Amino acid sequence: MISLAYANVPAGLQATPPSPMVSLMPLFIIFIIFYFLLIRPQQKKMKQHKKMLESLTKGDKILTSSGFYAVVVSVGDKSVEIKLAENLKVKILKSAVSEIIRNGSGEIVSTPIKQEEIKE
């Protein structure tokens, strides 16, 4: 039935199907938007967190992802030993460290990382 409808249209007025590039263009645009709004900022944040974990040293005051304030006693390859209280030491994964506290007033100060340090 549809082929009959096309048969009645003069040859010069028939619509040509769009090229594959035009039909895939919205998909490319959505991918570019996702990259700049979601993927790239997350990668940048992961690089900053990795750089912060590499800069951990003995004596740093930290905030863990579970909300504990602690002092770093020793640093290993994948783990950190922290002191939560006077006679309480705990070994945690480095990835559980969310922030390094730099000043003595207890405020959380994000470790400033320069753009040059991120680029490798």
BELCOR-V683524 format. One record per residue. N is the residue number from 0. RES is the residue in three letters. PSI is psi in degrees with one decimal (none if undefined). Layout:
N,RES,PSI  N,RES,PSI
This chain:
0,MET,-40.4  1,ILE,-39.2  2,SER,-30.5  3,LEU,-36.8  4,ALA,-39.1  5,TYR,-28.7  6,ALA,-27.5  7,ASN,-14.9  8,VAL,135.8  9,PRO,154.8  10,ALA,-34.7  11,GLY,-18.0  12,LEU,0.9  13,GLN,137.4  14,ALA,133.9  15,THR,143.0  16,PRO,145.7  17,PRO,153.8  18,SER,156.5  19,PRO,-31.8  20,MET,-40.7  21,VAL,-39.1  22,SER,-25.3  23,LEU,-8.2  24,MET,-45.3  25,PRO,-34.4  26,LEU,-42.7  27,PHE,-41.0  28,ILE,-42.2  29,ILE,-41.6  30,PHE,-42.3  31,ILE,-41.7  32,ILE,-44.9  33,PHE,-39.8  34,TYR,-49.3  35,PHE,-25.4  36,LEU,-25.8  37,LEU,-54.2  38,ILE,-50.9  39,ARG,-47.4  40,PRO,-35.5  41,GLN,-40.5  42,GLN,-39.7  43,LYS,-42.8  44,LYS,-39.1  45,MET,-38.5  46,LYS,-41.4  47,GLN,-42.7  48,HIS,-41.7  49,LYS,-42.6  50,LYS,-39.1  51,MET,-41.7  52,LEU,-34.7  53,GLU,-24.7  54,SER,2.8  55,LEU,134.0  56,THR,166.0  57,LYS,134.2  58,GLY,-9.7  59,ASP,140.0  60,LYS,131.8  61,ILE,165.5  62,LEU,124.6  63,THR,166.3  64,SER,-19.9  65,SER,-2.7  66,GLY,8.6  67,PHE,134.9  68,TYR,135.1  69,ALA,171.0  70,VAL,135.3  71,VAL,126.8  72,VAL,-45.2  73,SER,154.9  74,VAL,128.6  75,GLY,-168.1  76,ASP,-49.6  77,LYS,-7.8  78,SER,163.7  79,VAL,134.5  80,GLU,125.7  81,ILE,156.6  82,LYS,114.8  83,LEU,-36.3  84,ALA,-176.6  85,GLU,-46.1  86,ASN,29.7  87,LEU,108.1  88,LYS,139.9  89,VAL,142.6  90,LYS,124.0  91,ILE,165.0  92,LEU,148.2  93,LYS,-34.4  94,SER,-15.5  95,ALA,-7.6  96,VAL,121.2  97,SER,-33.4  98,GLU,155.1  99,ILE,129.4  100,ILE,121.1  101,ARG,-31.9  102,ASN,162.7  103,GLY,-5.7  104,SER,-1.4  105,GLY,-3.8  106,GLU,144.0  107,ILE,121.2  108,VAL,117.2  109,SER,140.1  110,THR,117.4  111,PRO,128.2  112,ILE,127.7  113,LYS,153.7  114,GLN,-32.4  115,GLU,-33.4  116,GLU,-29.5  117,ILE,-40.9  118,LYS,133.3  119,GLU,none
